[in-house]
Amino acid sequence: MRRILFALMGLVLSSSPLAAQGGCTLNVADYVGWQIIYSGALTGTVDLSGRSETFQGCAPGRVLLIDADHSVVCTQTRLGAGYRPDVVVLSDGRNLVACIAGRTYAVRD
């Protein structure tokens, strides 16, 4: 019985909208009312030092390029790293966050 319960819990958690999106693991209770507005691969960044194909965290003004047709701009400094990580952009109607490798970054359009 216990195994069945754990299997069902795993199925429910793995099918939650935020857990299923590109490795974005969040506490969904923190994002009640938020909507996924974009999901894709982070294909590069652009800042004052130029363009990079790797993700090296956020710094204010750094542009995060998502797939070939979308971008967001970091509004905070936060470390992170990865090559073409999956990204999910969420909005509550006023604020945007980008979830990259299980961490959230404050961003704007």
Secondary structure, 3 states (H helix, E strand, C coil): CHHHHHHHHHHHHHCCCCCCCCCCCCCHHHHCCCEEEEEEEEEEEEECCEEECEECCECCCCEEEECCCEEEEECCCECCCEECCEEEEEECCCCEEEEECCEEEEEEC
